[in-house]
């Protein structure tokens, strides 16, 4: 059994009396797209900055590639691509000059890969960075993060400013990196983004991990959304007392509810009614997120 690419154990960081993160622990396996999900200010960027050696933690351990960051930071960084959440580029350089500067820092860089990425994200290499829009600067940042074909890619709010077409291109790129065995940590507050591309995710709230689960179980383990249509009216007096049903609505001969656990008690309550149709779906990640956070954190 291989070791996880990222292993974070009991990581804590305080800014004076203010908590950044506290007792954060999670693991990311090789070839996994891992979502680090939470609203702005939850502690996502603090975690990433500690992982990359930009900040020192007050306690806990970070191991990447089975090496401790305190003793092997340069080796770890040589295998890691990074897109910061607050992107700051050299505005006086042209796009090609900026990418050439960073490619010279890493002997692994293949110029053909840079050209392919520039074409893919519709970046004009001769444009001065200071003249670019926010979205176009973000595309340059993405290219810089992956152009060395790193083993680990850490992305902090990567789709900020991207239009829908470029977002889809970015998602396709992540899937291709995953298929090559690369590992990706994607920090985001965009729920649909995490749901679309990640294999699993940690939800962080007020600097603490709320849960770490695979995306499918995160959506489905809590409840299913049922919509039942019958030929005649359902007996509301028998259905309403059921303890494993919430969000119950009746609309003529149709009912909707959130089902927690087994469906058998509901079927028995429905009894001999002639059922025309039963539709079942899983909640979106947005609904699950609100369930963990409460409305004030959504």
C-alpha positions in Angstrom: 0.0 0.0 0.0 1.4 3.4 -1.1 1.7 6.3 1.3 -0.6 9.3 0.6 0.9 12.2 -1.3 -0.3 14.6 1.4 -0.7 13.7 5.0 -1.6 16.6 7.4 -1.9 15.8 11.1 -3.3 18.1 13.8 -2.2 21.3 12.1 -2.9 24.6 14.0 -2.1 28.2 13.4 -3.0 31.3 15.3 -2.6 35.0 14.3 -2.2 36.5 17.8 -5.4 35.8 19.6 -7.2 34.9 16.4 -7.5 31.3 15.2 -6.4 30.6 11.7 -6.8 26.8 11.7 -7.0 24.3 14.6 -6.3 20.6 14.7 -6.7 20.2 10.9 -6.0 16.6 9.6 -6.6 15.0 6.2 -4.9 12.8 3.6 -4.7 13.0 -0.2 -3.9 9.9 -2.2 -1.9 9.7 -5.4 -4.0 10.5 -8.5 -6.8 12.0 -6.5 -8.5 15.4 -7.0 -9.2 16.5 -3.5 -11.4 19.4 -2.7 -10.7 21.7 0.2 -14.1 23.3 0.6 -15.3 26.2 2.7 -16.3 29.9 2.6 -13.8 32.7 2.4 -12.0 33.0 5.8 -12.5 29.4 6.8 -8.8 28.6 6.9 -8.2 27.1 3.5 -5.4 29.5 2.4 -3.7 29.3 5.8 -3.5 25.5 5.4 -2.0 25.8 1.9 0.6 28.4 3.0 1.8 26.2 5.8 2.0 23.3 3.3 4.2 25.3 1.1 6.4 26.7 3.8 5.2 30.3 3.6 3.8 30.2 7.2 4.9 28.3 10.2 2.4 26.3 12.2 1.9 26.3 15.9 1.6 22.6 16.0 1.0 19.5 13.9 2.8 17.9 11.0 2.8 18.2 7.2 4.2 15.3 5.1 4.2 15.6 1.3 5.6 12.8 -0.9 6.3 11.0 2.4 8.7 13.7 3.5 8.3 16.3 6.3 8.1 19.8 4.9 10.4 21.2 7.6 13.3 19.1 6.5 12.6 18.6 2.8 10.9 21.8 1.6 13.0 22.5 -1.5 12.7 18.9 -2.7 8.9 19.0 -2.2 8.5 22.4 -3.9 10.5 21.1 -7.0 7.7 18.6 -7.5 4.8 20.9 -6.8 2.9 23.4 -8.9 1.0 26.2 -7.2 -1.6 28.8 -8.1 -2.2 31.3 -5.2 -5.6 32.6 -4.4 -4.3 36.2 -4.5 -2.5 36.1 -7.9 0.2 38.7 -8.4 2.1 38.6 -11.7 5.0 40.7 -13.0 3.0 43.3 -14.9 6.1 44.7 -16.8 6.7 41.3 -18.6 5.0 39.9 -21.6 3.2 36.6 -21.0 5.9 34.6 -22.9 8.6 36.3 -20.9 6.9 35.6 -17.6 6.5 31.9 -18.4 10.1 31.7 -19.7 11.4 33.2 -16.5 9.6 30.5 -14.4 10.5 27.7 -16.9 14.2 28.6 -16.4 13.8 27.8 -12.7 12.8 24.2 -13.5 14.7 22.0 -15.9 11.7 19.7 -16.4 9.8 22.3 -18.4 9.0 21.4 -22.0 8.5 24.3 -24.3 6.0 22.4 -26.4 3.8 21.9 -23.3 3.8 25.7 -22.7 2.8 26.3 -26.3 0.0 23.8 -26.0 -1.3 25.4 -22.8 -1.1 28.9 -24.3 -3.2 27.7 -27.3 -5.6 25.7 -25.2 -6.4 28.7 -22.9 -6.3 31.2 -25.7 -3.5 33.3 -24.2 -1.6 35.7 -26.4 2.2 35.3 -25.5 3.1 38.8 -26.8 0.6 40.6 -24.6 2.0 42.5 -21.6 0.6 41.1 -18.4 -0.4 44.6 -17.1 -2.8 44.9 -20.0 -4.6 41.6 -19.3 -8.0 41.2 -17.7 -8.4 39.4 -14.4 -9.6 36.3 -16.2 -6.7 36.3 -18.6 -4.2 36.8 -15.8 -5.8 33.8 -14.0 -5.2 31.7 -17.1 -1.5 32.6 -17.1 -1.4 31.6 -13.4 -2.9 28.2 -14.2 -0.4 27.7 -17.0 2.5 28.6 -14.7 1.2 26.1 -12.1 1.1 23.1 -14.4 3.6 23.8 -17.2 6.4 21.8 -15.4 4.2 18.7 -15.3 4.4 18.6 -11.4 3.5 15.5 -9.4 1.4 17.6 -7.1 -0.7 20.7 -8.1 -2.1 23.0 -5.4 -4.8 25.4 -6.7 -6.3 28.1 -4.5 -9.6 29.4 -5.9 -8.4 28.6 -9.5 -11.5 29.6 -11.6 -11.8 33.1 -10.3 -12.5 35.4 -13.3 -12.7 32.6 -15.9 -15.6 32.5 -18.3 -17.7 29.4 -18.6 -15.8 28.0 -21.6 -12.4 28.4 -19.9 -13.8 26.9 -16.7 -14.7 23.8 -18.7 -11.3 23.7 -20.3 -9.8 23.9 -16.9 -11.9 21.0 -15.6 -10.8 18.9 -18.6 -7.2 19.7 -17.8 -7.6 18.5 -14.2 -9.1 15.2 -15.4 -6.2 14.7 -17.8 -3.7 15.4 -15.0 -5.5 12.9 -12.8 -5.4 10.3 -15.6 -1.6 10.8 -15.7 -1.4 10.0 -12.0 -0.9 13.5 -10.8 -2.4 14.6 -7.5 -4.4 17.8 -7.2 -5.5 19.8 -4.1 -8.3 22.2 -5.2 -9.3 24.8 -2.6 -12.6 26.5 -3.4 -15.8 28.0 -2.1 -17.6 27.1 -5.3 -19.7 24.1 -4.5 -20.5 23.1 -8.0 -16.9 23.2 -9.0 -15.9 20.7 -6.3 -18.8 18.5 -7.1 -17.9 18.4 -10.7 -14.3 17.4 -10.6 -13.2 16.2 -7.1 -13.1 12.6 -5.9 -13.3 13.6 -2.3 -13.4 16.7 -0.2 -12.8 18.2 3.3 -15.2 20.7 4.5 -13.6 23.3 6.7 -15.5 25.7 9.0 -14.1 28.4 11.3 -10.6 26.8 10.9 -11.7 23.3 11.8 -12.4 20.3 9.6 -16.1 19.4 9.7 -15.9 16.2 7.6 -13.7 14.5 5.0 -15.6 12.2 2.6 -15.8 11.1 -1.0 -18.1 13.3 -3.0 -20.7 10.6 -3.7 -21.2 9.8 0.0 -21.1 13.4 0.9 -24.1 14.0 -1.4 -26.1 10.9 -0.7 -25.4 9.6 2.9 -27.6 12.0 4.6 -30.9 11.8 2.7 -32.5 11.2 -0.7 -35.1 13.5 -2.3 -38.3 11.5 -3.1 -41.2 12.6 -5.3 -44.2 10.2 -5.2 -47.2 10.4 -7.5 -50.3 8.3 -6.7 -53.6 7.6 -8.5 -55.6 8.9 -5.5 -54.9 11.0 -2.4 -52.3 9.8 0.0 -53.1 9.4 3.7 -51.3 12.3 5.2 -52.2 11.3 8.8 -50.1 8.1 8.4 -47.2 9.8 6.6 -46.6 12.9 8.7 -45.6 11.1 11.9 -42.7 9.2 10.2 -39.5 10.1 12.0 -37.2 9.5 9.0 -38.9 12.1 6.8 -38.3 15.8 6.6 -39.3 18.6 4.2 -42.7 17.0 3.5 -44.9 18.6 0.9 -48.3 17.5 -0.5 -49.5 18.8 -3.8 -52.7 17.0 -4.8 -51.9 13.4 -5.4 -48.1 14.0 -5.3 -45.8 14.2 -2.3 -42.2 15.4 -1.9 -39.9 14.7 1.0 -36.4 14.1 2.2 -35.9 10.5 3.2 -33.3 9.6 5.8 -32.6 5.9 5.9 -34.8 3.1 4.7 -37.9 3.6 2.5 -39.9 0.7 4.0 -41.7 2.7 6.7 -42.9 5.1 4.1 -44.1 2.4 1.8 -46.1 0.8 4.7 -47.6 4.2 5.5 -48.7 4.6 1.8 -50.4 1.3 2.1 -52.6 0.2 -0.7 -52.5 3.4 -2.7 -51.9 2.9 -6.4 -48.5 4.5 -7.1 -48.0 5.9 -10.6 -44.4 7.0 -10.2 -41.5 7.3 -7.6 -38.6 9.6 -8.4 -35.5 9.5 -6.3 -32.5 11.9 -6.5 -29.5 12.8 -4.3 -29.2 16.3 -2.9 -26.8 18.7 -4.6 -23.5 19.5 -2.8 -24.9 23.0 -2.1 -27.7 21.5 0.0 -25.2 19.2 1.9 -22.9 22.2 2.4 -25.7 24.2 4.0 -26.6 21.2 6.2 -23.0 21.2 7.6 -22.7 24.9 7.9 -26.1 26.3 8.6 -27.6 29.2 6.7 -25.2 31.8 8.0 -22.2 30.0 6.5 -23.7 29.4 3.1 
